[in-house]
Amino acid sequence: MKQKDSSWLVTAPVLFVLTGFLAGCSVSHPAMRGSVVAMVDNEAHICIGTYDGLKVGDTLTVYRTRQVGRSTLPYGPIRIPAEIERSFRYEKTKVGKVRVTRLFDEHFAAVEVVAGEIDYPDIVETSWTR
């Protein structure tokens, strides 16, 4: 009687764990992104907080986006949403830097402007690794 090959019993769990680990690594992104949700005097409030690992003193870069050009599709009554979305382009321009001064909670923080001029609804972003 021929003996069955059972090496897959050892290999399969190892591959399963390794694949899960690598998939988790590829999903994680070192950059945190949020938006300026309010401007109060010389302070901006952003929607990034302790949940994202933000700490008082962290510095973030601020970007402004704008639509470039126009839709390449003529207007009409029947349009596929994905078709319309693909016809627009956007441009992201760096407009300043901010430093975290207070953390409100896990989702919001206050920042002071370090350089440039920022406004609602600019995008705040950092890409440090801890």
C-alpha positions, 0 to 999 in steps of 0.5 A: 500500500502506498503511503500518502504525502502529508507534507502539505499539512505542515506547509499549508498552515505556514503559507496561510499565516505568511499570506495573512501577514503579507496581506496585512502589510500591503494594506497598511499605509504609513500616511495619515490623511484627514481634512481641515474641518473648521478654522477658529481664529488662528487655529485649525481643527482637523479630523485626525486624532489619537485613533490614528496615532497622532500626538501633540507636536506632530507636524503635518503637510497641508494640501489643497485640491482643485479640479483641473479642466472640465468633464470630457463628456457632453452632458446628457440625460443618461450617463454611467456614474463611473464614466463621468468620474473618470472624465474629471482630473484633480490636482493636489498642491502643497500649501503649508505645514501645521503642528498639533497643539491639542487632541480633542479625542480619537478623531479630532485635533487642533493644529497651529499653522507653521508655514503657509496659509490653510483653509477649510477643506484642505487636506492634511497628511503625514507620512512618518513611520513610528 
